[in-house]
Amino acid sequence: MAIKPTKNIIPNEKNDVAHGRAVLEQEIKGLKALAESLDGGFARAVECIAGIKGRVIVTGMGKSGHIARKIAATMASTGTPAHFVHPGEASHGDLGMITKDDAVLALSNSGETAELSDIIAYCKRFAIPLIGVARREGSMLVEAADIALVLPAIPEAPPTDAPTTSTTMMIALGDALAVAVLERKGFTKDDFATYHPGGKLGAAFTRVADLMHTGSEVPLIKTGMLMRDALLAVTGKRFGCAGVVDGSGKLVGIITDGDLRRHMNPKFLTMKAADVMTRNPLTIRSKALAAEVLAIMNERRITSLFVVDGAKPIGIIHIHDCLRAGVA
């Protein structure tokens, strides 16, 4: 990564790199300690979240609040309804957003965040499950929580006590909870695509069945058709090819622009499709991912693939269909 130094400032590259590595190494130390600390409390938290009828309400103040927003977004995108509630706003009416069917995931580095007190009291009053995440054993949040997840007491990255290692552990713990719940619920790639229809990830998980052309759009001819008639099927539709089927409707070949050029001769128009076609054409399943189709097309340098069910053609997909869907 090339960065131009600010004018009149002589960069101390060696020290800068050393400081950066020290921060990352400290945070890695925190993540390793966190992984080793996971126990039955983590499993109970996963069970609680997976079993609720409502949503996971994630809350926190300051830096913990930023982490809470991210955790709520990650859970929501992986099949666990979740919502962020600001603890300050909760004290002024937003407590009404929390129902008896929900569970609350509260984050606090110290575990003594005063702004969380009203949410904690509300959870106790209405028997709403409270999962507390903090670094201090015996803190207000840890003591009040139905399930307490205590972060390892790994110091923040030197030389200050600015939230670094602690926030990294919090966000990683949120990811661990989200994915563990995802696994518990049997959440699939198809489900993920449903929640990401406009993103690159959703596009990558789009199925061929969602993009393929069907019915009268599919250029198909029979093995015995004369080429003077078959030409209309090859050139009359925008795929630059036609599938050739036998008497039982099975796809036995394909005729492309290249096949037309290779067989051009004075008797060409009276030849049969079976004489011109390329046998055993490459095909794809309707359940295949669009990303898989694009990879095949790029590797084989082709622009269309017939979609088959067994051996019978049920559709056709063009490379432009993949690109329009955002698959790249």
C-alpha positions in Angstrom: 0.0 0.0 0.0 1.6 3.3 -1.1 0.9 6.4 0.9 2.5 9.7 0.2 4.0 11.3 3.3 2.6 14.6 4.4 4.8 17.6 3.4 7.5 18.5 5.9 7.0 15.3 7.9 9.6 12.7 7.9 7.9 9.3 8.3 9.4 6.9 10.8 8.4 3.8 9.0 10.0 1.2 11.2 8.3 2.6 14.4 5.0 3.0 12.7 4.9 -0.6 11.5 6.1 -1.8 14.9 3.3 0.1 16.7 0.7 -1.3 14.2 1.9 -4.8 14.7 1.8 -4.4 18.5 -1.9 -3.4 18.4 -2.8 -6.3 16.1 -0.8 -8.8 18.3 -2.6 -7.6 21.4 -6.0 -7.9 19.8 -5.1 -11.4 18.5 -4.1 -12.3 22.1 -7.6 -11.1 23.1 -9.3 -13.2 20.5 -7.4 -16.3 21.4 -8.3 -15.8 25.1 -11.9 -15.3 24.1 -12.0 -18.5 22.1 -10.6 -20.5 25.0 -13.0 -18.9 27.4 -16.2 -20.0 25.7 -18.1 -22.4 27.8 -21.6 -23.5 28.8 -22.6 -19.9 29.2 -22.1 -19.3 25.5 -24.1 -22.4 24.7 -26.9 -21.2 26.9 -26.9 -17.9 25.1 -27.1 -19.6 21.7 -30.0 -21.7 23.0 -31.8 -18.7 24.4 -31.5 -16.7 21.1 -32.4 -19.6 18.9 -35.5 -20.4 21.0 -37.2 -17.0 21.4 -40.3 -16.1 19.4 -39.5 -12.5 19.0 -36.3 -10.5 18.3 -32.9 -10.1 19.8 -32.7 -6.5 21.2 -29.0 -5.5 21.2 -28.0 -2.5 23.2 -25.0 -0.7 24.4 -23.6 2.8 25.0 -20.7 4.6 23.3 -18.3 2.2 21.6 -20.3 -0.7 22.9 -23.3 0.8 21.1 -21.5 0.9 17.8 -20.6 -2.8 18.3 -24.2 -3.5 19.2 -25.5 -2.0 16.0 -23.2 -4.2 14.0 -24.2 -7.4 15.9 -27.9 -6.6 15.4 -27.2 -6.2 11.6 -25.2 -9.4 11.4 -27.9 -11.4 13.2 -30.7 -9.9 11.1 -28.9 -10.8 7.9 -28.4 -14.4 9.0 -31.9 -15.3 9.9 -32.2 -14.1 13.5 -34.6 -11.0 13.8 -32.6 -8.4 15.7 -32.9 -4.7 16.4 -30.7 -2.1 18.1 -32.2 0.0 20.9 -30.2 2.9 22.2 -30.2 2.8 26.1 -30.7 6.5 26.4 -33.7 6.5 24.1 -35.0 3.4 25.9 -35.4 5.5 29.0 -37.6 8.0 27.1 -40.2 5.7 25.5 -38.2 3.1 23.4 -38.6 0.5 26.1 -41.9 -0.1 24.4 -40.0 -1.6 21.5 -39.0 -4.6 23.7 -41.7 -7.3 24.1 -42.0 -10.3 26.3 -41.2 -12.5 23.3 -37.8 -10.9 22.9 -34.4 -11.4 24.4 -31.9 -8.5 25.3 -28.2 -8.7 24.5 -26.6 -5.9 26.5 -22.9 -4.9 26.0 -20.8 -2.9 28.4 -17.0 -3.0 28.8 -17.1 -2.0 32.5 -20.5 -3.6 33.2 -21.4 -0.5 35.1 -22.9 1.6 32.3 -25.6 3.7 34.1 -27.7 4.2 31.0 -28.4 0.4 30.9 -30.1 0.4 34.3 -33.6 1.1 32.9 -33.3 -1.7 30.3 -32.1 -4.1 33.0 -34.9 -3.2 35.3 -37.4 -3.6 32.5 -36.1 -7.0 31.6 -36.4 -8.1 35.3 -40.0 -6.7 35.6 -41.3 -8.5 32.5 -39.1 -11.7 32.7 -37.4 -10.9 29.5 -34.2 -12.9 29.1 -31.1 -10.8 29.5 -27.7 -11.8 28.1 -24.9 -9.5 29.5 -21.5 -9.1 27.9 -18.9 -7.3 30.0 -15.2 -7.6 31.1 -15.7 -7.3 34.9 -16.9 -10.2 37.1 -19.3 -8.9 39.7 -20.3 -5.8 37.8 -23.9 -4.6 37.7 -24.6 -6.1 34.3 -23.0 -9.4 35.0 -24.8 -9.8 38.3 -28.2 -8.9 36.8 -27.9 -11.0 33.6 -29.7 -14.3 33.2 -26.7 -15.4 31.1 -23.4 -13.6 31.6 -20.6 -13.7 29.0 -17.5 -12.3 30.6 -14.7 -11.2 28.3 -11.2 -12.1 29.2 -9.3 -9.4 31.1 -6.8 -8.8 28.3 -5.5 -5.2 28.4 -6.2 -2.7 25.6 -3.6 -2.1 23.0 -0.8 0.1 24.4 0.0 2.8 25.1 -3.5 4.1 26.1 -6.6 2.4 27.5 -8.7 3.4 24.4 -11.2 0.6 23.5 -9.3 -1.6 21.1 -8.9 -5.2 22.3 -12.2 -5.1 24.2 -14.2 -3.9 21.3 -12.5 -6.4 19.0 -13.5 -9.2 21.4 -17.1 -7.9 21.6 -17.6 -7.8 17.9 -16.0 -11.3 17.5 -18.3 -12.6 20.2 -21.3 -11.2 18.4 -20.2 -12.9 15.2 -19.7 -16.2 17.1 -23.2 -16.0 18.6 -24.8 -15.1 15.2 -23.1 -18.0 13.4 -23.7 -20.5 16.1 -27.4 -19.6 16.1 -27.4 -19.8 12.3 -26.1 -23.3 12.5 -28.6 -24.2 15.3 -31.5 -23.1 13.0 -30.2 -24.8 9.9 -29.8 -21.5 8.0 -28.7 -22.1 4.4 -27.1 -20.2 1.6 -30.5 -19.9 -0.1 -31.8 -18.3 3.1 -28.8 -15.9 3.1 -29.5 -14.9 -0.5 -33.1 -14.1 0.4 -31.8 -11.5 2.9 -29.3 -10.1 0.5 -31.1 -9.8 -2.9 -29.3 -6.6 -3.8 -25.8 -7.4 -2.7 -22.9 -9.2 -4.2 -23.3 -12.0 -1.8 -26.9 -12.5 -2.7 -26.1 -12.3 -6.4 -23.4 -15.0 -5.9 -26.0 -17.3 -4.4 -28.6 -16.8 -7.1 -29.7 -20.0 -8.7 -29.9 -20.8 -12.4 -33.6 -21.4 -12.1 -34.0 -17.7 -11.1 -32.3 -16.5 -14.3 -32.9 -19.0 -17.0 -35.2 -18.5 -20.0 -38.0 -21.1 -20.4 -40.9 -22.1 -22.7 -41.0 -20.6 -26.2 -37.8 -18.6 -25.5 -35.7 -21.8 -25.6 -34.4 -22.5 -29.1 -35.0 -26.3 -29.7 -35.1 -28.3 -32.9 -35.4 -32.1 -33.6 -32.6 -34.3 -35.0 -34.4 -34.8 -38.3 -35.1 -31.2 -39.1 -33.5 -29.9 -42.3 -30.9 -27.1 -41.8 -32.9 -24.7 -44.0 -35.5 -24.8 -41.2 -33.1 -25.2 -38.3 -31.4 -22.0 -39.3 -34.4 -20.0 -38.2 -34.1 -21.5 -34.7 -30.4 -20.8 -34.5 -30.5 -17.2 -35.8 -34.1 -16.2 -34.9 -33.4 -16.1 -31.1 -30.7 -14.2 -29.5 -28.6 -17.0 -28.0 -26.6 -17.9 -31.1 -27.4 -21.6 -30.8 -30.1 -24.2 -30.8 -30.5 -27.4 -28.8 -31.2 -30.6 -30.7 -33.6 -33.1 -29.1 -34.4 -36.7 -30.1 -37.8 -38.3 -30.3 -38.1 -38.6 -26.5 -37.3 -35.0 -25.9 -33.7 -35.6 -24.6 -31.0 -33.1 -25.4 -28.6 -34.9 -27.7 -26.7 -32.0 -29.3 -26.3 -28.3 -29.9 -25.8 -26.3 -33.0 -23.9 -23.1 -32.7 -22.6 -20.4 -35.0 -19.3 -22.3 -35.1 -21.1 -25.5 -36.3 -22.8 -23.5 -39.1 -19.4 -22.2 -40.3 -17.7 -25.6 -40.1 -20.4 -27.4 -42.2 -21.1 -24.7 -44.8 -21.2 -26.3 -48.3 -23.5 -26.4 -51.3 -25.6 -29.2 -49.7 -25.8 -27.5 -46.3 -29.4 -26.5 -46.4 -30.5 -30.1 -47.2 -28.5 -31.6 -44.3 -30.2 -32.7 -41.2 -29.7 -31.1 -37.7 -28.2 -34.4 -36.5 -25.4 -34.2 -39.1 -24.4 -30.7 -38.1 -24.8 -30.7 -34.3 -22.1 -31.1 -31.7 -23.0 -34.1 -29.6 -23.1 -34.3 -25.8 -23.2 -30.6 -25.2 -22.2 -29.1 -21.8 -25.3 -28.5 -19.6 -26.1 -27.2 -16.2 -28.7 -28.0 -13.5 -31.4 -25.5 -12.5 -30.3 -25.6 -8.9 -26.7 -24.7 -9.7 -25.4 -21.3 -8.5 -25.2 -18.5 -11.1 -21.6 -18.0 -10.0 -20.9 -21.6 -11.0 -22.4 -21.0 -14.5 -20.3 -17.8 -15.0 -17.2 -19.7 -14.0 -17.9 -22.5 -16.5 -18.7 -20.0 -19.3 -15.5 -18.1 -18.7 -13.4 -21.2 -18.6 -14.9 -22.8 -21.7 -15.3 -19.4 -23.5 -19.0 -19.9 -24.3 -21.9 -17.6 -23.8 -24.9 -19.9 -23.3 -25.7 -23.2 -21.5 -28.8 -25.3 -21.7 -30.5 -26.2 -18.4 -31.6 -29.8 -18.1 -33.7 -31.8 -15.8 -32.3 -35.3 -16.2 -31.5 -35.2 -19.8 -34.4 -33.0 -21.0 -33.9 -29.3 -21.6 -36.0 -27.0 -19.4 -34.3 -23.7 -20.1 -31.3 -21.8 -21.3 -29.1 -19.2 -19.6 -26.9 -16.6 -21.2 -23.8 -15.0 -19.8 -25.6 -11.6 -19.9 -28.3 -13.0 -17.6 -25.6 -13.6 -14.9 -24.0 -10.2 -15.4 -27.4 -8.4 -15.2 -28.0 -10.1 -11.9 -24.7 -8.8 -10.5 -22.8 -12.1 -10.6 -19.2 -11.4 -11.2 
